[in-house]
């Protein structure tokens, strides 16, 4: 149940489904999603790294909350062009993106407002969030005040101007 209506349900015949599925990027929780495959998915774009992370044609399943968290953990500013992320930074961002998604799955998602999982339970990931929904509060790493922006597809991004370069 999602009152924000961020998801859709569409019925496809097998051929249409195959065409749709071919447009979706790799699944980050599969073993085949290596750091090199991640680097290939984000490279070549001059768009902001946060926008690229949320682009489902490049990588499946990384939404706004999880992109915020992975970028903070990796110390990468969400505004930085994807093609300016170094190989070492991409390796770390891959590791942290996977870690954030695994933690979110373990917590059954992120509940705020009235999100419920398929069994009627609330997701617990928001309690683990280090930046999301913490704008105006001190960074847990360096104590600099976290900044909000709506620059990326109108979604809130929260980031640390000191830690994230």
ROSE-4610 file (N, C-alpha, C; in Angstrom, 1 decimal, always signed):
// ROSE-4610
residu = [X/X/X/X/X/X/X/X/X/X/X/X/X/X/X/X/X/X/X/X/X/X/X/X/X/X/X/X/X/X/X/X/X/X/X/X/X/X/X/X/X/X/X/X/X/X/X/X/X/X/X/X/X/X/X/X/X/X/X/X/X/X/X/X/X/X/X/X/X/X/X/X/X/X/X/X/X/X/X/X/X/X/X/X/X/X/X/X/X/X/X/X/X/X/X/X/X/X/X/X/X/X/X/X/X/X/X/X/X/X/X/X/X/X/X/X/X/X/X/X/X/X/X/X/X/X/X/X/X/X/X/X/X/X/X/X/X/X/X/X/X/X/X/X/X/X/X/X/X/X/X/X/X/X/X/X/X/X/X/X/X/X/X/X/X/X/X/X/X/X/X/X/X/X/X/X/X/X/X/X/X/X/X/X/X/X/X/X/X/X/X/X/X/X/X/X/X/X/X/X/X/X/X/X/X/X/X/X/X/X/X/X/X/X/X/X/X/X/X/X/X/X/X/X/X/X/X/X/X/X/X/X/X/X/X/X/X/X/X/X/X/X/X/X/X/X/X/X/X/X/X/X/X/X/X/X/X/X/X/X/X/X/X/X/X/X/X/X/X/X/X/X/X/X/X/X/X/X/X/X/X/X/X/X/X/X/X/X/X/X/X/X/X/X/X/X/X/X/X/X/X/X/X/X/X/X/X/X/X/X/X/X/X/X/X/X/X/X/X/X/X/X/X/X/X/X/X/X/X/X/X/X/X/X/X/X/X/X/X/X/X/X/X/X/X/X/X/X/X/X/X/X/X/X/X/X/X/X/X/X/X/X/X/X/X/X/X/X/X/X/X/X/X/X/X/X/X/X/X/X/X/X/X/X/X/X/X/X/X/X/X/X/X/X/X/X/X/X/X/X/X/X/X/X/X/X/X/X/X/X/X/X/X/X/X/X/X/X/X/X/X/X/X/X/X/X/X/X/X/X/X/X/X/X/X/X/X/X/X/X/X/X/X/X/X/X/X/X/X/X/X/X/X/X/X/X/X/X/X/X/X/X/X/X/X/X/X/X/X/X/X/X/X/X/X/X/X/X/X/X/X/X/X/X/X/X/X/X/X/X/X/X/X/X/X]
num = [1/1/1/2/2/2/3/3/3/4/4/4/5/5/5/6/6/6/7/7/7/8/8/8/9/9/9/10/10/10/11/11/11/12/12/12/13/13/13/14/14/14/15/15/15/16/16/16/17/17/17/18/18/18/19/19/19/20/20/20/21/21/21/22/22/22/23/23/23/24/24/24/25/25/25/26/26/26/27/27/27/28/28/28/29/29/29/30/30/30/31/31/31/32/32/32/33/33/33/34/34/34/35/35/35/36/36/36/37/37/37/38/38/38/39/39/39/40/40/40/41/41/41/42/42/42/43/43/43/44/44/44/45/45/45/46/46/46/47/47/47/48/48/48/49/49/49/50/50/50/51/51/51/52/52/52/53/53/53/54/54/54/55/55/55/56/56/56/57/57/57/58/58/58/59/59/59/60/60/60/61/61/61/62/62/62/63/63/63/64/64/64/65/65/65/66/66/66/67/67/67/68/68/68/69/69/69/70/70/70/71/71/71/72/72/72/73/73/73/74/74/74/75/75/75/76/76/76/77/77/77/78/78/78/79/79/79/80/80/80/81/81/81/82/82/82/83/83/83/84/84/84/85/85/85/86/86/86/87/87/87/88/88/88/89/89/89/90/90/90/91/91/91/92/92/92/93/93/93/94/94/94/95/95/95/96/96/96/97/97/97/98/98/98/99/99/99/100/100/100/101/101/101/102/102/102/103/103/103/104/104/104/105/105/105/106/106/106/107/107/107/108/108/108/109/109/109/110/110/110/111/111/111/112/112/112/113/113/113/114/114/114/115/115/115/116/116/116/117/117/117/118/118/118/119/119/119/120/120/120/121/121/121/122/122/122/123/123/123/124/124/124/125/125/125/126/126/126/127/127/127/128/128/128/129/129/129/130/130/130/131/131/131/132/132/132/133/133/133/134/134/134/135/135/135/136/136/136/137/137/137/138/138/138/139/139/139/140/140/140/141/141/141/142/142/142/143/143/143/144/144/144/145/145/145/146/146/146/147/147/147/148/148/148/149/149/149/150/150/150/151/151/151/152/152/152/153/153/153/154/154/154/155/155/155/156/156/156/157/157/157/158/158/158/159/159/159/160/160/160/161/161/161/162/162/162/163/163/163/164/164/164/165/165/165]
x = [+0.9/+0.0/+0.9/+0.7/+1.6/+0.7/+0.3/-0.6/+0.1/+1.5/+2.2/+2.1/+1.7/+1.5/+2.7/+3.8/+5.1/+5.2/+4.4/+4.5/+3.3/+3.4/+2.3/+2.3/+1.1/+0.9/+0.5/+1.1/+0.8/+0.7/-0.3/-0.4/+0.2/+1.2/+1.9/+1.7/+1.6/+1.7/+3.2/+3.7/+5.1/+6.0/+5.6/+6.5/+6.6/+5.5/+5.6/+6.5/+6.3/+7.1/+8.6/+8.9/+10.3/+10.9/+10.2/+10.6/+10.8/+9.8/+9.9/+11.1/+11.3/+12.3/+13.7/+13.8/+15.1/+15.6/+14.7/+15.1/+15.5/+15.4/+15.7/+17.2/+17.8/+19.3/+19.5/+20.7/+21.0/+20.5/+20.2/+19.7/+20.9/+21.0/+22.2/+22.4/+21.4/+21.6/+21.9/+22.1/+22.5/+24.1/+24.6/+26.0/+26.7/+26.0/+26.6/+26.8/+26.3/+26.4/+27.7/+28.8/+30.1/+30.4/+31.5/+31.9/+32.2/+32.7/+33.0/+31.7/+30.7/+29.4/+28.7/+28.9/+28.4/+29.0/+30.4/+31.1/+30.6/+30.4/+29.9/+28.5/+27.7/+26.3/+26.3/+27.3/+27.3/+28.2/+29.1/+30.0/+29.4/+30.1/+29.7/+28.6/+28.1/+27.0/+27.5/+27.0/+27.4/+26.3/+25.2/+24.2/+24.7/+24.1/+24.5/+24.4/+25.4/+25.5/+24.2/+23.6/+22.3/+21.2/+21.1/+20.2/+20.5/+21.7/+22.1/+21.8/+22.1/+21.8/+20.3/+19.4/+18.0/+17.4/+18.2/+17.8/+17.6/+16.4/+16.1/+16.6/+16.9/+17.5/+19.0/+19.6/+21.0/+21.2/+20.5/+20.6/+19.1/+18.7/+17.3/+17.3/+16.2/+16.0/+16.6/+17.4/+17.9/+17.0/+16.3/+15.4/+16.0/+15.2/+15.7/+16.4/+15.7/+16.2/+17.5/+17.6/+18.8/+19.9/+19.6/+20.7/+21.3/+20.5/+21.0/+21.9/+21.5/+22.3/+23.6/+23.6/+24.8/+25.8/+25.3/+26.2/+26.8/+26.1/+26.7/+27.7/+27.4/+28.3/+29.6/+29.5/+30.6/+31.3/+30.8/+31.3/+31.3/+30.3/+30.2/+29.0/+29.3/+28.2/+27.2/+25.9/+24.9/+24.9/+25.5/+25.5/+26.6/+27.6/+28.8/+28.4/+28.9/+28.6/+29.1/+28.3/+28.7/+30.0/+30.3/+31.6/+32.8/+32.6/+33.7/+33.9/+33.1/+33.3/+34.5/+35.5/+36.7/+36.5/+37.4/+37.2/+37.2/+38.0/+38.0/+36.7/+36.2/+35.0/+33.8/+33.8/+32.8/+32.8/+34.0/+34.1/+33.4/+33.7/+33.1/+31.6/+31.2/+29.8/+29.0/+29.6/+29.0/+28.8/+29.8/+29.8/+28.7/+28.7/+27.7/+26.3/+26.1/+24.8/+24.2/+25.0/+24.6/+24.3/+25.1/+24.9/+23.7/+23.4/+22.2/+20.9/+21.0/+19.8/+19.6/+20.7/+20.5/+19.9/+20.4/+19.9/+18.4/+18.0/+16.6/+15.8/+16.2/+15.5/+15.4/+16.5/+16.4/+15.4/+15.3/+14.3/+12.9/+12.7/+11.4/+11.0/+12.0/+11.7/+11.8/+11.3/+11.3/+9.9/+9.5/+8.1/+8.2/+7.5/+7.2/+5.8/+5.1/+3.6/+2.9/+2.4/+1.6/+2.0/+3.3/+3.8/+3.7/+3.2/+3.1/+3.7/+4.4/+4.8/+3.6/+3.8/+2.7/+2.0/+2.6/+2.0/+1.4/+1.3/+0.8/+1.8/+3.0/+4.0/+4.7/+5.4/+6.1/+7.6/+8.2/+9.6/+10.4/+11.6/+12.4/+13.6/+13.8/+15.1/+15.3/+14.2/+14.3/+15.1/+15.0/+15.7/+17.2/+17.7/+19.1/+19.6/+18.7/+19.1/+20.1/+21.1/+22.1/+21.9/+21.2/+21.0/+19.5/+18.9/+17.5/+16.6/+15.8/+14.9/+15.6/+16.9/+17.6/+18.1/+17.5/+18.0/+17.9/+18.9/+19.0/+19.6/+19.8/+20.5/+22.0/+22.8/+24.2/+24.5/+25.5/+26.0/+26.5/+26.2/+26.7/+28.2/+28.8/+30.2/+31.0/+30.6/+31.5/+30.8/+29.5/+28.7/+28.3/+28.7/+28.2/+26.7/+26.0/+24.5/+24.2/+23.4/+23.0/+22.1/+22.3/+21.6/+20.6/+19.4/+18.5/+18.5/+18.1/+17.9/+16.9/+16.1/+15.1/+15.6/+16.9/+17.5/+17.3/+17.1/+17.1/+15.7/+15.2/+13.8/+12.8/+13.0/+12.0/+12.0/+12.9/+12.9/+13.9/+13.7/+14.6/+15.9/+17.0/+18.3/+18.8/+19.4/+20.0/+21.4/+22.3/+23.8/+24.6/+25.8/+26.7/+27.7/+27.7/+28.6/+30.1/+30.3/+31.7/+32.2/+31.5/+31.9/+31.9/+30.9/+30.6/+31.2/+32.2/+32.9/+32.6]
y = [-1.2/+0.0/+1.2/+2.1/+3.3/+4.5/+5.3/+6.4/+7.5/+7.4/+8.4/+8.0/+6.8/+6.3/+6.3/+5.8/+5.8/+4.5/+3.5/+2.3/+2.2/+1.2/+0.9/-0.6/-1.1/-2.5/-2.5/-3.3/-3.4/-4.9/-5.3/-6.7/-6.7/-7.6/-7.8/-9.3/-9.4/-10.8/-11.1/-12.3/-12.7/-11.9/-11.6/-10.9/-9.4/-8.8/-7.4/-7.3/-8.4/-8.4/-8.5/-9.3/-9.5/-8.2/-7.5/-6.1/-5.2/-5.1/-4.2/-4.6/-5.9/-6.3/-6.0/-6.1/-5.8/-4.4/-3.5/-2.1/-1.8/-2.8/-2.6/-3.0/-2.1/-2.4/-3.6/-3.9/-5.1/-5.0/-6.1/-6.2/-6.2/-5.2/-5.0/-6.1/-6.9/-7.9/-9.3/-9.4/-10.6/-10.7/-11.9/-12.1/-11.6/-11.5/-11.0/-9.5/-8.8/-7.4/-7.0/-7.1/-6.8/-5.3/-5.0/-3.6/-3.1/-4.0/-3.6/-3.4/-4.2/-4.0/-2.8/-2.5/-1.2/+0.0/-0.1/+1.0/+1.2/+0.2/+0.3/+0.9/+0.6/+1.1/+2.6/+3.2/+4.6/+5.4/+4.8/+5.5/+6.2/+7.2/+7.8/+8.9/+9.0/+10.0/+11.3/+12.4/+13.7/+14.1/+13.3/+13.6/+13.4/+14.0/+13.8/+12.4/+12.0/+10.5/+10.1/+10.9/+10.5/+10.2/+11.0/+10.8/+9.5/+9.2/+8.0/+6.7/+6.8/+5.7/+5.4/+6.4/+6.1/+5.8/+5.8/+5.5/+4.0/+3.5/+2.1/+1.4/+2.1/+1.5/+1.3/+1.9/+1.7/+0.6/+0.8/-0.1/-0.3/-1.5/-1.7/-1.5/-0.9/-1.0/+0.0/+1.0/+2.0/+3.2/+3.4/+4.6/+5.7/+6.7/+8.0/+7.8/+7.1/+6.9/+6.2/+5.1/+4.3/+4.9/+5.7/+6.5/+7.5/+8.2/+9.2/+8.5/+7.4/+6.7/+6.1/+5.5/+5.0/+6.1/+7.2/+8.3/+8.9/+9.0/+9.5/+8.5/+7.2/+6.2/+6.3/+6.6/+6.6/+7.9/+8.9/+10.3/+11.0/+10.7/+11.3/+12.2/+13.4/+14.5/+14.1/+14.1/+13.7/+14.5/+15.7/+16.6/+16.2/+15.5/+15.3/+14.5/+14.9/+14.2/+12.7/+11.8/+10.4/+10.1/+10.8/+10.5/+11.0/+11.7/+12.2/+11.4/+10.3/+9.3/+8.4/+8.4/+7.6/+6.1/+5.3/+3.9/+3.4/+4.0/+3.6/+4.0/+5.2/+5.7/+4.8/+4.4/+3.6/+2.2/+1.7/+0.4/+0.5/+1.6/+1.9/+2.1/+2.9/+3.2/+1.9/+1.0/-0.3/-1.1/-1.2/-1.9/-1.3/+0.0/+0.6/+0.6/+0.7/+0.5/-0.8/-1.9/-3.2/-3.4/-2.8/-2.9/-2.3/-1.1/-0.3/-1.1/-1.7/-2.5/-3.7/-4.4/-5.6/-5.2/-4.1/-3.7/-3.3/-2.7/-2.3/-3.6/-4.6/-5.8/-6.5/-6.5/-7.1/-6.4/-5.1/-4.3/-4.2/-5.0/-5.0/-3.6/-2.9/-1.6/-0.4/+0.7/+2.0/+2.5/+2.5/+3.1/+4.5/+5.3/+6.6/+6.9/+7.7/+7.9/+6.5/+5.9/+4.7/+3.5/+3.5/+2.3/+1.1/+0.0/-1.3/-2.3/-3.3/-4.4/-5.3/-6.3/-7.2/-7.9/-8.0/-8.6/-7.7/-6.4/-5.4/-4.8/-5.2/-4.8/-3.5/-2.8/-1.6/-1.9/-1.2/-1.4/-0.6/-1.1/-0.5/+0.2/+0.4/+0.9/+2.4/+3.2/+4.6/+4.8/+3.8/+3.9/+3.8/+3.2/+3.1/+4.2/+5.0/+6.1/+7.1/+7.4/+8.4/+9.8/+9.9/+11.2/+11.5/+10.5/+10.7/+11.1/+12.2/+12.7/+13.4/+13.7/+14.3/+15.7/+16.4/+17.7/+18.7/+19.5/+20.5/+19.9/+18.6/+18.0/+17.9/+17.7/+17.5/+16.1/+16.2/+14.9/+14.0/+12.7/+11.8/+11.5/+11.9/+11.7/+13.0/+14.2/+15.3/+16.5/+16.3/+17.3/+18.6/+18.6/+19.7/+19.5/+20.6/+20.6/+20.0/+19.0/+18.3/+19.3/+19.3/+20.2/+19.4/+20.0/+19.4/+20.1/+19.3/+19.9/+19.1/+19.7/+19.0/+19.0/+19.1/+19.3/+18.0/+16.9/+15.6/+15.1/+15.4/+14.9/+15.3/+16.4/+16.9/+16.1/+15.1/+14.3/+14.9/+14.8/+15.4/+14.6/+15.3/+14.7/+15.4/+14.6/+15.2/+14.7/+15.7/+15.4/+16.3/+15.9/+16.7/+17.4/+18.8/+19.6/+19.4/+18.9/+18.7/+17.3/+16.3/+14.9/+14.4/+14.9/+14.4/+15.3/+14.8/+15.6/+15.1]
z = [+0.0/+0.0/+0.0/-1.0/-1.1/-1.5/-0.5/-0.9/-1.7/-1.8/-2.6/-4.1/-4.4/-5.7/-6.6/-6.0/-6.7/-7.6/-7.3/-8.1/-9.0/-9.9/-10.8/-11.0/-11.4/-11.7/-13.2/-14.0/-15.4/-15.8/-16.5/-17.0/-18.4/-18.6/-19.9/-20.4/-21.7/-22.2/-22.2/-22.3/-22.2/-23.1/-24.4/-25.3/-24.8/-24.4/-23.9/-22.6/-21.8/-20.5/-20.8/-21.8/-22.1/-22.6/-23.4/-23.9/-22.8/-21.9/-20.7/-19.9/-19.6/-18.7/-19.3/-20.6/-21.2/-21.0/-20.7/-20.4/-19.0/-18.1/-16.7/-16.5/-15.7/-15.4/-14.5/-14.3/-13.5/-12.0/-11.4/-10.1/-9.1/-8.2/-7.4/-6.4/-6.0/-5.0/-5.6/-6.9/-7.5/-7.5/-7.4/-7.4/-8.6/-9.8/-11.0/-11.0/-10.0/-10.0/-9.2/-10.0/-9.4/-9.4/-8.8/-8.8/-10.2/-11.0/-12.4/-13.2/-13.0/-13.6/-13.2/-11.9/-11.3/-12.0/-12.1/-12.7/-14.2/-14.9/-16.3/-16.3/-15.3/-15.3/-15.0/-14.3/-13.9/-14.8/-15.6/-16.3/-17.6/-18.0/-19.3/-19.2/-18.0/-17.9/-17.2/-17.7/-17.1/-16.1/-16.0/-15.0/-13.6/-12.6/-11.2/-10.9/-10.0/-9.6/-9.0/-8.2/-7.6/-8.6/-9.6/-10.7/-11.4/-11.7/-12.3/-11.5/-10.2/-9.3/-9.3/-9.4/-9.4/-10.8/-11.8/-13.1/-13.3/-13.3/-13.3/-14.6/-15.6/-16.8/-16.7/-15.7/-15.4/-14.3/-13.2/-12.1/-11.5/-11.3/-10.8/-9.3/-8.8/-7.4/-6.4/-6.9/-6.0/-6.1/-5.0/-5.0/-4.2/-4.0/-3.4/-2.0/-1.1/+0.2/+0.2/-0.5/-0.5/-1.3/-2.3/-3.0/-2.0/-1.2/-0.2/+0.7/+1.2/+2.2/+1.7/+0.5/-0.1/-0.5/-0.9/-1.3/+0.0/+1.1/+2.3/+2.8/+2.9/+3.3/+2.5/+1.2/+0.3/+0.2/+0.9/+1.0/-0.4/-1.2/-2.5/-2.5/-3.0/-3.1/-4.2/-3.9/-4.9/-6.1/-6.1/-7.3/-8.3/-7.8/-8.7/-9.9/-11.1/-12.3/-12.2/-12.7/-12.6/-13.2/-14.3/-15.0/-14.2/-13.1/-12.3/-11.0/-10.9/-9.8/-10.2/-9.3/-9.6/-9.5/-10.0/-10.0/-8.5/-7.7/-6.2/-5.6/-5.9/-5.4/-5.8/-7.1/-7.6/-7.0/-6.7/-6.0/-4.6/-3.9/-2.6/-2.7/-3.6/-3.8/-4.2/-4.9/-5.2/-3.9/-3.1/-1.8/-0.9/-0.8/+0.1/-0.4/-1.7/-2.3/-2.0/-2.2/-1.9/-0.4/+0.4/+1.9/+2.3/+1.8/+2.1/+1.7/+0.5/+0.0/+0.8/+1.2/+2.0/+3.4/+4.0/+5.3/+5.1/+4.0/+3.8/+3.7/+3.0/+2.8/+4.2/+5.0/+6.3/+7.2/+7.0/+7.8/+7.2/+6.1/+5.5/+4.9/+4.4/+3.8/+4.7/+4.2/+5.0/+5.2/+6.4/+6.7/+7.2/+6.7/+7.2/+6.7/+7.3/+7.0/+7.2/+6.1/+6.3/+5.4/+5.0/+4.2/+5.0/+4.4/+5.0/+4.0/+4.5/+3.7/+3.3/+2.5/+2.1/+3.2/+4.4/+5.5/+6.5/+6.2/+7.1/+8.1/+8.0/+8.9/+8.4/+9.3/+9.0/+8.8/+7.8/+7.5/+8.6/+8.9/+10.0/+9.5/+8.2/+7.8/+8.2/+8.3/+8.6/+9.9/+10.8/+12.1/+11.9/+10.7/+10.4/+9.5/+9.0/+8.1/+8.8/+8.1/+8.6/+8.1/+6.9/+6.3/+5.9/+5.4/+4.9/+6.0/+5.8/+6.7/+7.9/+7.8/+8.9/+8.5/+7.4/+7.0/+8.2/+8.3/+9.4/+10.7/+10.8/+11.9/+11.7/+12.7/+12.5/+11.9/+11.0/+10.4/+11.5/+11.4/+12.4/+12.4/+11.3/+11.1/+11.6/+11.1/+11.3/+12.1/+12.3/+13.0/+12.2/+10.9/+10.0/+9.8/+9.7/+9.5/+8.1/+8.1/+6.8/+6.0/+4.7/+3.8/+3.0/+2.8/+1.8/+0.5/-0.5/-1.9/-2.6/-3.4/-4.3/-5.7/-5.9/-7.3/-8.2/-7.6/-8.3/-8.5/-9.7/-10.0/-9.0/-8.3/-7.3/-6.0/-5.9/-4.7/-3.7/-2.4/-1.4/-1.4/-1.4/-1.1/+0.1/+1.0/+2.2/+2.2/+2.4/+2.2/+3.1/+3.4/+4.2/+3.4/+3.4/+2.6/+3.0/+4.2/+4.6/+4.2/+4.5/+4.3/+2.9/+2.1/+0.8/-0.2/-1.0/-2.0/-3.4]
